[in-house]
Amino acid sequence: MPAPLGRGRPAVYCTGACRKAAHEARRTGKPDAFEVKIVEREIVVEHDLTECVNRVIASPAACRRVLHALVNLSLDGPLRDDPKWDSTLTAAHSLGDALAVPHRMKRY
């Protein structure tokens, strides 16, 4: 079943073909001609940004992907040109400083 969109009635059939087959079974009076299979829906629970951060820092591969994405943003220009990235750029400079001299950097 597709995930519900959060508005309107929940879907009863997974596809239009299933809906059509059920209609044909009802129309012809042969309810056994169509098999109804009940499936459970998967409910997606939203989480906050802190949870995302915790998941990323727990995975070296995820950290590497984030760093590569930041490198690409820097090379393409948005990281340096757009003011909304100023705090991110400052944090990246702090990371560079911490990697160069880890025992002298102050945690924040």
N, C-alpha and C positions, 0 to 999 in steps of 0.2 A: 504494500500500500504506500502511496506517496505520503510524505509528511504533510500534516495539515498546515494551511497557511495562516491559521489564527483568526480567520473571519469566515462567516457563512457556515453552512452545514458541513459536517465532516463527510468525507468521501466514503461511499459504501462499496464501490467497485474499484479495482485497481486500474483498469483500463476501459476504454470505450468498447472493446471487443467483449470483455466480461459483462458489461452492462447489456450489450446487445444480445448475448447468448442467454442471459437471465430473462430478458424480455421475451425472447422467442420461446423459452421453456414455459413461461407463464401463459403466453398467448395460445400455445398449442395444447395446453392442459397436461403437459408431460413434465411434471416437476423433477422427475428423476433424470431427465435428459441433460440437465446441467448440474454440475457438481459445484456446490458452494464451499469454498475453503476459507475458514476464518484465520486471519493472520493478525498478529499483534503489531501495534504501531510503535515506532521508536520515538520516544519523546526526547527532544534535545533541550537540555537545561543550560541556560546561559551562565557564564562565569565572568568574574571581573578581571581586569587587566593584571592584577597581582598574580592570579592563577596562571595566566599566560607567561608572565615573567618567570615564575617558578618552574614551569615546564621547560622553558627555553634554557635556563641556566643549569638545569639538571641534565641536559643533553649536549655533549660536545658538538655533535653534528648540527643541531639547531643553532647553537652559538655561532658556528662557522658560517652557516647560511645567512644569519643576521648580519654578521660582519661583512660578508661578500656583498650583500644587498646595500649596506651603508657605503662600501667602497664604490659600487656602481652609481649610487645617488651622488656621491662626491664627484666622480668623474663626469657624470652627465650634467652637473651643475646645480640641481635643486638644493642639495645639502648646503652649499655655500651661498647661493643666491637668494633663497627664500628665507625671510626672517623667522618663519615658524619653526625652522630647524636649528635656531641659535642654541637652545639649551642642549639639543642632541649633539651639536658640534662641540660645545664645551665639554660635555661628558666624554666624547670621543678623544678630545685632547687630554683629558684627565686619565683616560685609559692608557693612552700612549705614554704619558709621564709615569704612570704606575708600573707599566711594563719595563720602562727604561731604568727606573730606580725604585723598586717595590718597597724597600724599607724606609724610604723618606716620605712617601706619600701619606697624606692624612685621609682617613676614611670619612665619608660624608653620607 
